[in-house]
């Protein structure tokens, strides 16, 4: 733990169902809130079947967002 003995992270709403000692969940709301999705892999490695599927899904989500087919 760092010197302040506290930290924060953004998590999906479903994570609230997990019971964790000394963890507080605070809901952030607003129409203009967005969170970038970042995926990475080791340089030089060819993606395996799981990574290829994840890339396909992410590309579709991005396309849907850009074309307005996804809120």
N, CA, C and O atoms as CSV, one atom per row, in Angstrom:
chain,resi,resn,atom,element,x,y,z
A,1,UNK,N,N,0.842,-1.175,0.000
A,1,UNK,CA,C,0.000,0.000,0.000
A,1,UNK,C,C,0.890,1.242,0.000
A,1,UNK,O,O,2.005,1.213,0.521
A,2,UNK,N,N,0.398,2.320,-0.581
A,2,UNK,CA,C,1.212,3.531,-0.620
A,2,UNK,C,C,1.154,4.276,0.713
A,2,UNK,O,O,0.478,3.837,1.643
A,3,UNK,N,N,1.842,5.369,0.803
A,3,UNK,CA,C,1.954,6.109,2.062
A,3,UNK,C,C,0.603,6.603,2.573
A,3,UNK,O,O,0.420,6.731,3.784
A,4,UNK,N,N,-0.341,6.882,1.683
A,4,UNK,CA,C,-1.642,7.385,2.131
A,4,UNK,C,C,-2.568,6.266,2.595
A,4,UNK,O,O,-3.582,6.523,3.244
A,5,UNK,N,N,-2.219,5.024,2.263
A,5,UNK,CA,C,-3.020,3.859,2.614
A,5,UNK,C,C,-4.433,3.926,2.064
A,5,UNK,O,O,-5.369,3.408,2.673
A,6,UNK,N,N,-4.587,4.573,0.895
A,6,UNK,CA,C,-5.883,4.596,0.230
A,6,UNK,C,C,-5.664,4.789,-1.263
A,6,UNK,O,O,-4.586,5.190,-1.702
A,7,UNK,N,N,-6.684,4.502,-2.019
A,7,UNK,CA,C,-6.623,4.666,-3.456
A,7,UNK,C,C,-8.020,4.576,-4.023
A,7,UNK,O,O,-8.990,4.406,-3.284
A,8,UNK,N,N,-8.122,4.690,-5.333
A,8,UNK,CA,C,-9.436,4.576,-5.960
A,8,UNK,C,C,-9.284,3.965,-7.338
A,8,UNK,O,O,-8.209,3.988,-7.938
A,9,UNK,N,N,-10.375,3.424,-7.819
A,9,UNK,CA,C,-10.434,2.893,-9.174
A,9,UNK,C,C,-11.875,2.938,-9.642
A,9,UNK,O,O,-12.798,2.948,-8.828
A,10,UNK,N,N,-12.069,2.964,-10.939
A,10,UNK,CA,C,-13.404,2.904,-11.514
A,10,UNK,C,C,-13.710,1.450,-11.837
A,10,UNK,O,O,-12.914,0.760,-12.472
A,11,UNK,N,N,-14.867,1.000,-11.393
A,11,UNK,CA,C,-15.267,-0.387,-11.623
A,11,UNK,C,C,-16.713,-0.408,-12.111
A,11,UNK,O,O,-17.460,0.539,-11.864
A,12,UNK,N,N,-17.115,-1.472,-12.798
A,12,UNK,CA,C,-18.516,-1.598,-13.213
A,12,UNK,C,C,-19.436,-1.699,-11.996
A,12,UNK,O,O,-19.011,-2.095,-10.911
A,13,UNK,N,N,-20.675,-1.341,-12.194
A,13,UNK,CA,C,-21.668,-1.338,-11.125
A,13,UNK,C,C,-21.798,-2.713,-10.453
A,13,UNK,O,O,-22.056,-2.795,-9.252
A,14,UNK,N,N,-21.619,-3.789,-11.229
A,14,UNK,CA,C,-21.778,-5.135,-10.690
A,14,UNK,C,C,-20.786,-5.446,-9.569
A,14,UNK,O,O,-21.050,-6.317,-8.742
A,15,UNK,N,N,-19.666,-4.757,-9.531
A,15,UNK,CA,C,-18.641,-5.036,-8.525
A,15,UNK,C,C,-19.144,-4.699,-7.120
A,15,UNK,O,O,-18.625,-5.221,-6.134
A,16,UNK,N,N,-20.147,-3.833,-7.026
A,16,UNK,CA,C,-20.700,-3.498,-5.711
A,16,UNK,C,C,-21.223,-4.722,-4.979
A,16,UNK,O,O,-21.291,-4.729,-3.750
A,17,UNK,N,N,-21.592,-5.757,-5.722
A,17,UNK,CA,C,-22.129,-6.969,-5.100
A,17,UNK,C,C,-21.075,-7.724,-4.301
A,17,UNK,O,O,-21.410,-8.512,-3.417
A,18,UNK,N,N,-19.818,-7.488,-4.606
A,18,UNK,CA,C,-18.743,-8.146,-3.868
A,18,UNK,C,C,-18.570,-7.452,-2.524
A,18,UNK,O,O,-18.540,-6.224,-2.450
A,19,UNK,N,N,-18.458,-8.228,-1.489
A,19,UNK,CA,C,-18.277,-7.658,-0.160
A,19,UNK,C,C,-16.785,-7.585,0.137
A,19,UNK,O,O,-16.090,-8.600,0.149
A,20,UNK,N,N,-16.315,-6.388,0.373
A,20,UNK,CA,C,-14.904,-6.188,0.695
A,20,UNK,C,C,-14.807,-5.311,1.935
A,20,UNK,O,O,-15.463,-4.275,2.036
A,21,UNK,N,N,-13.974,-5.747,2.874
A,21,UNK,CA,C,-13.772,-4.971,4.090
A,21,UNK,C,C,-13.009,-3.698,3.745
A,21,UNK,O,O,-12.061,-3.731,2.959
A,22,UNK,N,N,-13.417,-2.589,4.325
A,22,UNK,CA,C,-12.767,-1.290,4.145
A,22,UNK,C,C,-12.799,-0.773,2.710
A,22,UNK,O,O,-11.920,-0.013,2.304
A,23,UNK,N,N,-13.813,-1.184,1.935
A,23,UNK,CA,C,-13.982,-0.686,0.567
A,23,UNK,C,C,-15.331,0.004,0.482
A,23,UNK,O,O,-16.351,-0.558,0.880
A,24,UNK,N,N,-15.334,1.220,-0.037
A,24,UNK,CA,C,-16.571,1.972,-0.225
A,24,UNK,C,C,-16.807,2.153,-1.718
A,24,UNK,O,O,-15.865,2.377,-2.478
A,25,UNK,N,N,-18.056,2.058,-2.133
A,25,UNK,CA,C,-18.436,2.284,-3.520
A,25,UNK,C,C,-19.234,3.572,-3.600
A,25,UNK,O,O,-20.197,3.757,-2.856
A,26,UNK,N,N,-18.838,4.458,-4.495
A,26,UNK,CA,C,-19.523,5.727,-4.701
A,26,UNK,C,C,-19.949,5.778,-6.163
A,26,UNK,O,O,-19.114,5.663,-7.060
A,27,UNK,N,N,-21.246,5.951,-6.403
A,27,UNK,CA,C,-21.746,5.983,-7.774
A,27,UNK,C,C,-21.446,7.334,-8.420
A,27,UNK,O,O,-21.648,8.387,-7.815
A,28,UNK,N,N,-20.967,7.284,-9.644
A,28,UNK,CA,C,-20.710,8.494,-10.426
A,28,UNK,C,C,-21.746,8.519,-11.538
A,28,UNK,O,O,-21.855,7.562,-12.305
A,29,UNK,N,N,-22.501,9.594,-11.634
A,29,UNK,CA,C,-23.548,9.670,-12.650
A,29,UNK,C,C,-23.349,10.898,-13.515
A,29,UNK,O,O,-22.680,11.856,-13.126
A,30,UNK,N,N,-23.938,10.849,-14.684
A,30,UNK,CA,C,-23.885,11.976,-15.597
A,30,UNK,C,C,-23.934,11.498,-17.032
A,30,UNK,O,O,-23.427,10.424,-17.356
A,31,UNK,N,N,-24.548,12.302,-17.896
A,31,UNK,CA,C,-24.682,11.923,-19.298
A,31,UNK,C,C,-23.378,12.048,-20.072
A,31,UNK,O,O,-23.215,11.411,-21.113
A,32,UNK,N,N,-22.454,12.855,-19.582
A,32,UNK,CA,C,-21.229,13.096,-20.346
A,32,UNK,C,C,-20.041,12.278,-19.850
A,32,UNK,O,O,-18.915,12.498,-20.296
A,33,UNK,N,N,-20.272,11.348,-18.942
A,33,UNK,CA,C,-19.182,10.542,-18.402
A,33,UNK,C,C,-18.865,9.417,-19.375
A,33,UNK,O,O,-19.765,8.719,-19.843
A,34,UNK,N,N,-17.607,9.247,-19.672
A,34,UNK,CA,C,-17.176,8.124,-20.506
A,34,UNK,C,C,-15.843,7.603,-19.975
A,34,UNK,O,O,-15.093,8.326,-19.319
A,35,UNK,N,N,-15.572,6.362,-20.266
A,35,UNK,CA,C,-14.327,5.734,-19.840
A,35,UNK,C,C,-13.719,5.046,-21.057
A,35,UNK,O,O,-14.371,4.218,-21.693
A,36,UNK,N,N,-12.488,5.380,-21.380
A,36,UNK,CA,C,-11.880,4.718,-22.541
A,36,UNK,C,C,-11.583,3.254,-22.248
A,36,UNK,O,O,-11.246,2.885,-21.123
A,37,UNK,N,N,-11.712,2.440,-23.268
A,37,UNK,CA,C,-11.337,1.027,-23.152
A,37,UNK,C,C,-9.957,0.861,-23.766
A,37,UNK,O,O,-9.727,1.249,-24.912
A,38,UNK,N,N,-9.050,0.288,-23.006
A,38,UNK,CA,C,-7.683,0.113,-23.464
A,38,UNK,C,C,-7.338,-1.368,-23.364
A,38,UNK,O,O,-7.518,-1.988,-22.316
A,39,UNK,N,N,-6.851,-1.920,-24.445
A,39,UNK,CA,C,-6.419,-3.319,-24.449
A,39,UNK,C,C,-4.969,-3.356,-24.911
A,39,UNK,O,O,-4.583,-2.624,-25.823
A,40,UNK,N,N,-4.186,-4.190,-24.294
A,40,UNK,CA,C,-2.787,-4.292,-24.701
A,40,UNK,C,C,-2.352,-5.744,-24.681
A,40,UNK,O,O,-2.973,-6.590,-24.039
A,41,UNK,N,N,-1.278,-6.013,-25.395
A,41,UNK,CA,C,-0.688,-7.340,-25.403
A,41,UNK,C,C,0.808,-7.192,-25.584
A,41,UNK,O,O,1.295,-6.108,-25.906
A,42,UNK,N,N,1.530,-8.263,-25.380
A,42,UNK,CA,C,2.980,-8.220,-25.510
A,42,UNK,C,C,3.371,-7.920,-26.951
A,42,UNK,O,O,2.776,-8.447,-27.891
A,43,UNK,N,N,4.355,-7.086,-27.107
A,43,UNK,CA,C,4.859,-6.728,-28.423
A,43,UNK,C,C,5.425,-7.964,-29.112
A,43,UNK,O,O,6.127,-8.762,-28.491
A,44,UNK,N,N,5.122,-8.119,-30.384
A,44,UNK,CA,C,5.688,-9.193,-31.168
A,44,UNK,C,C,4.949,-10.518,-31.083
A,44,UNK,O,O,5.204,-11.416,-31.884
A,45,UNK,N,N,4.044,-10.655,-30.135
A,45,UNK,CA,C,3.290,-11.906,-30.032
A,45,UNK,C,C,2.053,-11.835,-30.904
A,45,UNK,O,O,1.328,-10.841,-30.886
A,46,UNK,N,N,1.816,-12.881,-31.660
A,46,UNK,CA,C,0.582,-12.955,-32.445
A,46,UNK,C,C,-0.577,-13.203,-31.482
A,46,UNK,O,O,-0.447,-13.998,-30.551
A,47,UNK,N,N,-1.707,-12.530,-31.696
A,47,UNK,CA,C,-2.836,-12.731,-30.785
A,47,UNK,C,C,-3.392,-14.149,-30.892
A,47,UNK,O,O,-3.514,-14.699,-31.986
A,48,UNK,N,N,-3.727,-14.730,-29.741
A,48,UNK,CA,C,-4.348,-16.052,-29.747
A,48,UNK,C,C,-5.837,-15.904,-30.059
A,48,UNK,O,O,-6.316,-14.792,-30.280
A,49,UNK,N,N,-6.559,-17.002,-30.077
A,49,UNK,CA,C,-7.971,-16.962,-30.471
A,49,UNK,C,C,-8.807,-16.099,-29.535
A,49,UNK,O,O,-9.735,-15.428,-29.984
A,50,UNK,N,N,-8.494,-16.106,-28.249
A,50,UNK,CA,C,-9.252,-15.289,-27.288
A,50,UNK,C,C,-9.014,-13.805,-27.556
A,50,UNK,O,O,-9.953,-13.009,-27.546
A,51,UNK,N,N,-7.755,-13.437,-27.796
A,51,UNK,CA,C,-7.444,-12.040,-28.071
A,51,UNK,C,C,-8.052,-11.595,-29.402
A,51,UNK,O,O,-8.515,-10.460,-29.515
A,52,UNK,N,N,-8.057,-12.460,-30.400
A,52,UNK,CA,C,-8.680,-12.104,-31.685
A,52,UNK,C,C,-10.168,-11.845,-31.492
A,52,UNK,O,O,-10.710,-10.887,-32.043
A,53,UNK,N,N,-10.831,-12.697,-30.711
A,53,UNK,CA,C,-12.257,-12.498,-30.440
A,53,UNK,C,C,-12.481,-11.200,-29.670
A,53,UNK,O,O,-13.394,-10.438,-29.987
A,54,UNK,N,N,-11.649,-10.949,-28.661
A,54,UNK,CA,C,-11.770,-9.697,-27.896
A,54,UNK,C,C,-11.571,-8.494,-28.808
A,54,UNK,O,O,-12.302,-7.510,-28.693
A,55,UNK,N,N,-10.601,-8.553,-29.709
A,55,UNK,CA,C,-10.370,-7.453,-30.654
A,55,UNK,C,C,-11.577,-7.242,-31.561
A,55,UNK,O,O,-11.947,-6.103,-31.846
A,56,UNK,N,N,-12.188,-8.329,-32.014
A,56,UNK,CA,C,-13.377,-8.233,-32.860
A,56,UNK,C,C,-14.522,-7.569,-32.109
A,56,UNK,O,O,-15.194,-6.688,-32.645
A,57,UNK,N,N,-14.742,-7.989,-30.872
A,57,UNK,CA,C,-15.813,-7.410,-30.056
A,57,UNK,C,C,-15.550,-5.934,-29.794
A,57,UNK,O,O,-16.458,-5.113,-29.927
A,58,UNK,N,N,-14.320,-5.584,-29.422
A,58,UNK,CA,C,-13.987,-4.182,-29.168
A,58,UNK,C,C,-14.160,-3.336,-30.417
A,58,UNK,O,O,-14.681,-2.223,-30.338
A,59,UNK,N,N,-13.736,-3.838,-31.566
A,59,UNK,CA,C,-13.887,-3.096,-32.821
A,59,UNK,C,C,-15.357,-2.855,-33.126
A,59,UNK,O,O,-15.722,-1.773,-33.586
A,60,UNK,N,N,-16.206,-3.850,-32.878
A,60,UNK,CA,C,-17.637,-3.690,-33.113
A,60,UNK,C,C,-18.246,-2.667,-32.153
A,60,UNK,O,O,-19.073,-1.849,-32.555
A,61,UNK,N,N,-17.838,-2.717,-30.893
A,61,UNK,CA,C,-18.344,-1.737,-29.926
A,61,UNK,C,C,-17.946,-0.315,-30.323
A,61,UNK,O,O,-18.753,0.610,-30.239
A,62,UNK,N,N,-16.706,-0.154,-30.750
A,62,UNK,CA,C,-16.237,1.171,-31.173
A,62,UNK,C,C,-17.021,1.627,-32.400
A,62,UNK,O,O,-17.469,2.772,-32.458
A,63,UNK,N,N,-17.188,0.750,-33.369
A,63,UNK,CA,C,-17.938,1.102,-34.582
A,63,UNK,C,C,-19.372,1.494,-34.242
A,63,UNK,O,O,-19.889,2.480,-34.768
A,64,UNK,N,N,-20.011,0.730,-33.367
A,64,UNK,CA,C,-21.387,1.038,-32.965
A,64,UNK,C,C,-21.448,2.391,-32.265
A,64,UNK,O,O,-22.393,3.151,-32.475
A,65,UNK,N,N,-20.466,2.697,-31.446
A,65,UNK,CA,C,-20.436,3.973,-30.734
A,65,UNK,C,C,-20.257,5.126,-31.723
A,65,UNK,O,O,-20.923,6.155,-31.615
A,66,UNK,N,N,-19.349,4.944,-32.687
A,66,UNK,CA,C,-19.077,6.011,-33.656
A,66,UNK,C,C,-20.247,6.255,-34.604
A,66,UNK,O,O,-20.456,7.383,-35.050
A,67,UNK,N,N,-20.999,5.226,-34.911
A,67,UNK,CA,C,-22.124,5.380,-35.840
A,67,UNK,C,C,-23.437,5.670,-35.119
A,67,UNK,O,O,-24.470,5.852,-35.763
A,68,UNK,N,N,-23.404,5.714,-33.792
A,68,UNK,CA,C,-24.601,6.043,-33.032
A,68,UNK,C,C,-25.547,4.886,-32.826
A,68,UNK,O,O,-26.684,5.090,-32.401
A,69,UNK,N,N,-25.107,3.668,-33.119
A,69,UNK,CA,C,-25.976,2.503,-32.921
A,69,UNK,C,C,-25.919,1.991,-31.495
A,69,UNK,O,O,-26.619,1.039,-31.149
A,70,UNK,N,N,-25.110,2.600,-30.679
A,70,UNK,CA,C,-24.953,2.181,-29.290
A,70,UNK,C,C,-24.971,3.441,-28.441
A,70,UNK,O,O,-24.268,4.401,-28.756
A,71,UNK,N,N,-25.746,3.460,-27.389
A,71,UNK,CA,C,-25.817,4.706,-26.594
A,71,UNK,C,C,-24.519,5.078,-25.931
A,71,UNK,O,O,-24.448,6.095,-25.241
